[in-house]
Amino acid sequence: MKAPIDRPEENIQEIQAEIVPTEPEANTQEKVAVEEFRITGDALVSKFKELIHQGNIRRIIIKNEEGGTLIEIPLTVGVVGGVISAALFPVIAAVGVIGAMVAHLTIVVEKRA
């Protein structure tokens, strides 16, 4: 039996977190923390918006149950936590469509460490 839709954040599981070095950019070595969340399709948009509000996200990757990448969204430093610009509305719409079509997803989040 499925959980009620009014509390979709209860269906979110944090899977793992690790820090991995990335390729040097402009002679600086930046470390990136990678987190994965297993989530249901109905909670995808709310989790996506929550992650954008955090403001330290470099990239969000949404994968299906088999681990195949559905969409990879690079976020620039221009996206400030708490502010969702008009440029992100099409991305949020695409994320909503993916959430409606796929029941179980994995969100991979790369954060600046």
Backbone as JSON Lines, residues from 0, in Angstrom:
{"i":0,"aa":"M","n":[0.85,-1.18,0.0],"ca":[0.0,0.0,0.0],"c":[0.88,1.23,0.0]}
{"i":1,"aa":"K","n":[0.53,2.21,-0.79],"ca":[1.35,3.41,-0.92],"c":[1.08,4.37,0.22]}
{"i":2,"aa":"A","n":[2.12,5.18,0.54],"ca":[1.99,6.19,1.59],"c":[1.16,7.35,1.06]}
{"i":3,"aa":"P","n":[0.54,8.12,1.96],"ca":[-0.25,9.28,1.51],"c":[0.62,10.28,0.78]}
{"i":4,"aa":"I","n":[0.03,10.96,-0.2],"ca":[0.77,11.91,-1.01],"c":[1.0,13.22,-0.28]}
{"i":5,"aa":"D","n":[0.22,13.53,0.75],"ca":[0.35,14.81,1.44],"c":[1.66,14.95,2.18]}
{"i":6,"aa":"R","n":[2.39,13.9,2.44],"ca":[3.68,13.96,3.12],"c":[4.73,13.2,2.3]}
{"i":7,"aa":"P","n":[5.04,13.65,1.05],"ca":[5.98,12.89,0.22],"c":[7.39,12.85,0.75]}
{"i":8,"aa":"E","n":[7.78,13.82,1.6],"ca":[9.15,13.83,2.1],"c":[9.44,12.64,3.02]}
{"i":9,"aa":"E","n":[8.39,11.94,3.49],"ca":[8.61,10.75,4.31],"c":[9.11,9.58,3.47]}
{"i":10,"aa":"N","n":[8.96,9.66,2.15],"ca":[9.36,8.58,1.27],"c":[10.79,8.74,0.76]}
{"i":11,"aa":"I","n":[11.57,9.63,1.36],"ca":[12.92,9.91,0.89],"c":[13.92,9.2,1.79]}
{"i":12,"aa":"Q","n":[14.85,8.49,1.18],"ca":[15.9,7.81,1.91],"c":[17.24,8.38,1.46]}
{"i":13,"aa":"E","n":[18.1,8.72,2.41],"ca":[19.45,9.14,2.05],"c":[20.29,7.89,1.95]}
{"i":14,"aa":"I","n":[21.01,7.74,0.86],"ca":[21.74,6.51,0.59],"c":[23.2,6.6,1.01]}
{"i":15,"aa":"Q","n":[23.94,7.57,0.49],"ca":[25.36,7.62,0.81],"c":[25.89,9.03,0.63]}
{"i":16,"aa":"A","n":[27.01,9.28,1.25],"ca":[27.7,10.56,1.08],"c":[29.19,10.29,1.1]}
{"i":17,"aa":"E","n":[29.89,10.84,0.15],"ca":[31.33,10.68,0.1],"c":[31.94,11.93,-0.52]}
{"i":18,"aa":"I","n":[33.19,12.17,-0.23],"ca":[33.89,13.32,-0.81],"c":[34.92,12.79,-1.79]}
{"i":19,"aa":"V","n":[34.8,13.29,-3.02],"ca":[35.73,12.87,-4.06],"c":[36.36,14.09,-4.7]}
{"i":20,"aa":"P","n":[37.66,14.05,-5.02],"ca":[38.27,15.2,-5.7],"c":[37.79,15.27,-7.14]}
{"i":21,"aa":"T","n":[37.62,16.48,-7.63],"ca":[37.22,16.68,-9.02],"c":[38.41,17.17,-9.82]}
{"i":22,"aa":"E","n":[38.19,17.36,-11.1],"ca":[39.26,17.87,-11.95],"c":[39.56,19.31,-11.55]}
{"i":23,"aa":"P","n":[40.84,19.7,-11.6],"ca":[41.18,21.07,-11.23],"c":[40.56,22.08,-12.19]}
{"i":24,"aa":"E","n":[40.0,23.14,-11.63],"ca":[39.43,24.22,-12.42],"c":[40.17,25.49,-12.07]}
{"i":25,"aa":"A","n":[40.8,26.08,-13.05],"ca":[41.54,27.33,-12.87],"c":[42.58,27.22,-11.75]}
{"i":26,"aa":"N","n":[43.36,26.14,-11.79],"ca":[44.45,25.91,-10.84],"c":[43.99,25.77,-9.39]}
{"i":27,"aa":"T","n":[42.75,25.43,-9.14],"ca":[42.29,25.15,-7.78],"c":[41.71,23.75,-7.77]}
{"i":28,"aa":"Q","n":[41.95,23.05,-6.7],"ca":[41.37,21.72,-6.57],"c":[40.19,21.82,-5.62]}
{"i":29,"aa":"E","n":[39.02,21.57,-6.17],"ca":[37.79,21.66,-5.4],"c":[37.32,20.26,-5.05]}
{"i":30,"aa":"K","n":[36.91,20.06,-3.83],"ca":[36.37,18.77,-3.43],"c":[34.86,18.84,-3.51]}
{"i":31,"aa":"V","n":[34.28,17.72,-3.88],"ca":[32.85,17.65,-4.07],"c":[32.3,16.52,-3.22]}
{"i":32,"aa":"A","n":[31.25,16.81,-2.48],"ca":[30.55,15.78,-1.72],"c":[29.42,15.26,-2.6]}
{"i":33,"aa":"V","n":[29.29,13.95,-2.67],"ca":[28.26,13.33,-3.49],"c":[27.27,12.63,-2.57]}
{"i":34,"aa":"E","n":[25.99,12.95,-2.74],"ca":[24.93,12.31,-1.97],"c":[23.93,11.7,-2.94]}
{"i":35,"aa":"E","n":[23.37,10.57,-2.54],"ca":[22.33,9.93,-3.34],"c":[21.1,9.77,-2.48]}
{"i":36,"aa":"F","n":[19.94,10.05,-3.08],"ca":[18.66,9.89,-2.4],"c":[17.77,9.0,-3.24]}
{"i":37,"aa":"R","n":[17.15,8.01,-2.63],"ca":[16.12,7.23,-3.31],"c":[14.8,7.92,-2.98]}
{"i":38,"aa":"I","n":[14.01,8.14,-4.0],"ca":[12.82,8.96,-3.83],"c":[11.71,8.44,-4.74]}
{"i":39,"aa":"T","n":[10.47,8.68,-4.36],"ca":[9.35,8.32,-5.21],"c":[9.09,9.47,-6.18]}
{"i":40,"aa":"G","n":[8.44,9.17,-7.28],"ca":[8.19,10.16,-8.31],"c":[7.38,11.35,-7.83]}
{"i":41,"aa":"D","n":[6.42,11.12,-6.92],"ca":[5.56,12.22,-6.47],"c":[6.29,13.21,-5.57]}
{"i":42,"aa":"A","n":[7.42,12.83,-4.99],"ca":[8.17,13.74,-4.11],"c":[9.34,14.4,-4.84]}
{"i":43,"aa":"L","n":[9.5,14.12,-6.12],"ca":[10.67,14.58,-6.86],"c":[10.76,16.1,-6.95]}
{"i":44,"aa":"V","n":[9.69,16.77,-7.33],"ca":[9.75,18.23,-7.52],"c":[10.01,18.94,-6.21]}
{"i":45,"aa":"S","n":[9.37,18.51,-5.12],"ca":[9.6,19.17,-3.83],"c":[11.04,18.97,-3.36]}
{"i":46,"aa":"K","n":[11.61,17.78,-3.56],"ca":[13.0,17.54,-3.18],"c":[13.95,18.35,-4.06]}
{"i":47,"aa":"F","n":[13.64,18.46,-5.35],"ca":[14.47,19.23,-6.28],"c":[14.5,20.7,-5.85]}
{"i":48,"aa":"K","n":[13.35,21.26,-5.54],"ca":[13.29,22.66,-5.1],"c":[14.04,22.85,-3.79]}
{"i":49,"aa":"E","n":[13.92,21.89,-2.88],"ca":[14.64,21.96,-1.6],"c":[16.15,21.98,-1.83]}
{"i":50,"aa":"L","n":[16.63,21.16,-2.75],"ca":[18.06,21.11,-3.04],"c":[18.55,22.42,-3.66]}
{"i":51,"aa":"I","n":[17.75,23.01,-4.54],"ca":[18.14,24.28,-5.15],"c":[18.25,25.37,-4.1]}
{"i":52,"aa":"H","n":[17.36,25.36,-3.11],"ca":[17.38,26.38,-2.06],"c":[18.64,26.29,-1.2]}
{"i":53,"aa":"Q","n":[19.28,25.14,-1.16],"ca":[20.49,25.0,-0.35],"c":[21.63,25.86,-0.89]}
{"i":54,"aa":"G","n":[21.69,26.04,-2.2],"ca":[22.62,26.99,-2.78],"c":[24.04,26.51,-3.01]}
{"i":55,"aa":"N","n":[24.47,25.39,-2.49],"ca":[25.84,24.94,-2.7],"c":[25.9,23.71,-3.61]}
{"i":56,"aa":"I","n":[24.9,23.54,-4.44],"ca":[24.81,22.39,-5.33],"c":[25.51,22.7,-6.65]}
{"i":57,"aa":"R","n":[26.36,21.8,-7.11],"ca":[27.03,21.94,-8.41],"c":[26.23,21.27,-9.51]}
{"i":58,"aa":"R","n":[25.7,20.09,-9.22],"ca":[25.03,19.3,-10.25],"c":[24.02,18.37,-9.59]}
{"i":59,"aa":"I","n":[22.89,18.17,-10.29],"ca":[21.88,17.2,-9.86],"c":[21.67,16.23,-11.01]}
{"i":60,"aa":"I","n":[21.74,14.94,-10.7],"ca":[21.53,13.91,-11.69],"c":[20.34,13.06,-11.22]}
{"i":61,"aa":"I","n":[19.38,12.84,-12.12],"ca":[18.22,12.01,-11.79],"c":[18.35,10.71,-12.58]}
{"i":62,"aa":"K","n":[18.29,9.59,-11.84],"ca":[18.45,8.27,-12.45],"c":[17.2,7.44,-12.23]}
{"i":63,"aa":"N","n":[16.97,6.48,-13.13],"ca":[15.83,5.58,-12.96],"c":[16.22,4.41,-12.07]}
{"i":64,"aa":"E","n":[15.3,3.45,-11.91],"ca":[15.54,2.32,-11.01],"c":[16.73,1.47,-11.41]}
{"i":65,"aa":"E","n":[17.0,1.38,-12.71],"ca":[18.11,0.57,-13.21],"c":[19.44,1.3,-13.15]}
{"i":66,"aa":"G","n":[19.45,2.57,-12.76],"ca":[20.68,3.33,-12.68],"c":[21.0,4.15,-13.92]}
{"i":67,"aa":"G","n":[20.11,4.12,-14.9],"ca":[20.31,4.91,-16.11],"c":[20.01,6.38,-15.86]}
{"i":68,"aa":"T","n":[20.83,7.27,-16.39],"ca":[20.65,8.69,-16.19],"c":[19.49,9.2,-17.05]}
{"i":69,"aa":"L","n":[18.5,9.84,-16.41],"ca":[17.38,10.43,-17.11],"c":[17.65,11.88,-17.47]}
{"i":70,"aa":"I","n":[18.22,12.64,-16.52],"ca":[18.54,14.04,-16.76],"c":[19.69,14.44,-15.85]}
{"i":71,"aa":"E","n":[20.58,15.26,-16.37],"ca":[21.7,15.79,-15.6],"c":[21.61,17.31,-15.67]}
{"i":72,"aa":"I","n":[21.53,17.95,-14.51],"ca":[21.29,19.39,-14.44],"c":[22.48,20.06,-13.76]}
{"i":73,"aa":"P","n":[23.32,20.75,-14.53],"ca":[24.4,21.52,-13.9],"c":[23.83,22.83,-13.37]}
{"i":74,"aa":"L","n":[24.19,23.19,-12.15],"ca":[23.72,24.44,-11.55],"c":[24.92,25.37,-11.41]}
{"i":75,"aa":"T","n":[24.79,26.58,-11.87],"ca":[25.88,27.53,-11.84],"c":[25.85,28.34,-10.55]}
{"i":76,"aa":"V","n":[26.9,29.1,-10.32],"ca":[26.95,29.95,-9.13],"c":[25.91,31.06,-9.21]}
{"i":77,"aa":"G","n":[25.33,31.3,-10.37],"ca":[24.3,32.31,-10.51],"c":[23.0,31.94,-9.82]}
{"i":78,"aa":"V","n":[22.81,30.65,-9.53],"ca":[21.61,30.22,-8.83],"c":[21.88,30.36,-7.34]}
{"i":79,"aa":"V","n":[21.27,31.35,-6.74],"ca":[21.47,31.62,-5.33],"c":[20.42,30.88,-4.53]}
{"i":80,"aa":"G","n":[20.8,30.3,-3.41],"ca":[19.85,29.6,-2.56],"c":[18.68,30.5,-2.2]}
{"i":81,"aa":"G","n":[17.47,29.96,-2.32],"ca":[16.29,30.72,-1.99],"c":[15.69,31.47,-3.16]}
{"i":82,"aa":"V","n":[16.43,31.57,-4.27],"ca":[15.93,32.29,-5.43],"c":[15.86,31.33,-6.61]}
{"i":83,"aa":"I","n":[14.67,31.11,-7.13],"ca":[14.52,30.27,-8.31],"c":[14.23,31.21,-9.47]}
{"i":84,"aa":"S","n":[15.17,31.33,-10.38],"ca":[15.03,32.27,-11.49],"c":[14.11,31.7,-12.56]}
{"i":85,"aa":"A","n":[13.68,32.56,-13.45],"ca":[12.82,32.15,-14.55],"c":[13.51,31.13,-15.45]}
{"i":86,"aa":"A","n":[14.83,31.13,-15.47],"ca":[15.57,30.18,-16.29],"c":[15.41,28.75,-15.8]}
{"i":87,"aa":"L","n":[15.08,28.56,-14.53],"ca":[14.93,27.21,-13.98],"c":[13.51,26.66,-14.13]}
{"i":88,"aa":"F","n":[12.53,27.48,-14.5],"ca":[11.17,26.98,-14.62],"c":[11.03,25.84,-15.63]}
{"i":89,"aa":"P","n":[11.66,25.91,-16.81],"ca":[11.58,24.76,-17.73],"c":[12.21,23.5,-17.15]}
{"i":90,"aa":"V","n":[13.28,23.66,-16.4],"ca":[13.94,22.51,-15.77],"c":[13.02,21.88,-14.74]}
{"i":91,"aa":"I","n":[12.37,22.72,-13.93],"ca":[11.44,22.2,-12.92],"c":[10.26,21.49,-13.59]}
{"i":92,"aa":"A","n":[9.79,22.02,-14.71],"ca":[8.71,21.37,-15.45],"c":[9.16,20.0,-15.96]}
{"i":93,"aa":"A","n":[10.39,19.92,-16.48],"ca":[10.92,18.63,-16.96],"c":[11.06,17.64,-15.82]}
{"i":94,"aa":"V","n":[11.51,18.11,-14.68],"ca":[11.65,17.25,-13.5],"c":[10.27,16.74,-13.08]}
{"i":95,"aa":"G","n":[9.26,17.6,-13.15],"ca":[7.9,17.18,-12.8],"c":[7.37,16.11,-13.73]}
{"i":96,"aa":"V","n":[7.67,16.21,-15.02],"ca":[7.24,15.2,-15.99],"c":[7.93,13.88,-15.71]}
{"i":97,"aa":"I","n":[9.22,13.93,-15.42],"ca":[9.96,12.7,-15.09],"c":[9.36,12.05,-13.84]}
{"i":98,"aa":"G","n":[9.07,12.86,-12.83],"ca":[8.48,12.34,-11.6],"c":[7.13,11.69,-11.83]}
{"i":99,"aa":"A","n":[6.35,12.23,-12.77],"ca":[5.04,11.66,-13.07],"c":[5.14,10.34,-13.83]}
{"i":100,"aa":"M","n":[6.22,10.16,-14.6],"ca":[6.35,8.96,-15.42],"c":[7.08,7.82,-14.72]}
{"i":101,"aa":"V","n":[7.94,8.11,-13.76],"ca":[8.77,7.08,-13.14],"c":[8.41,6.97,-11.66]}
{"i":102,"aa":"A","n":[8.19,5.76,-11.18],"ca":[7.75,5.57,-9.8],"c":[8.88,5.73,-8.79]}
{"i":103,"aa":"H","n":[10.04,5.13,-9.04],"ca":[11.16,5.17,-8.09],"c":[12.39,5.73,-8.79]}
{"i":104,"aa":"L","n":[13.0,6.72,-8.16],"ca":[14.13,7.42,-8.74],"c":[15.28,7.51,-7.76]}
{"i":105,"aa":"T","n":[16.45,7.8,-8.27],"ca":[17.6,8.13,-7.44],"c":[18.07,9.51,-7.86]}
{"i":106,"aa":"I","n":[18.26,10.39,-6.87],"ca":[18.79,11.72,-7.13],"c":[20.23,11.72,-6.64]}
{"i":107,"aa":"V","n":[21.18,12.05,-7.52],"ca":[22.58,12.18,-7.17],"c":[22.88,13.66,-7.1]}
{"i":108,"aa":"V","n":[23.39,14.12,-5.96],"ca":[23.64,15.54,-5.74],"c":[25.13,15.75,-5.52]}
{"i":109,"aa":"E","n":[25.74,16.62,-6.3],"ca":[27.15,17.01,-6.1],"c":[27.16,18.37,-5.44]}
{"i":110,"aa":"K","n":[27.77,18.45,-4.26],"ca":[27.85,19.7,-3.51],"c":[29.3,20.12,-3.39]}
{"i":111,"aa":"R","n":[29.51,21.41,-3.28],"ca":[30.85,21.91,-2.99],"c":[31.18,21.59,-1.55]}
{"i":112,"aa":"A","n":[32.33,20.99,-1.33],"ca":[32.72,20.62,0.04],"c":[33.49,21.74,0.7]}
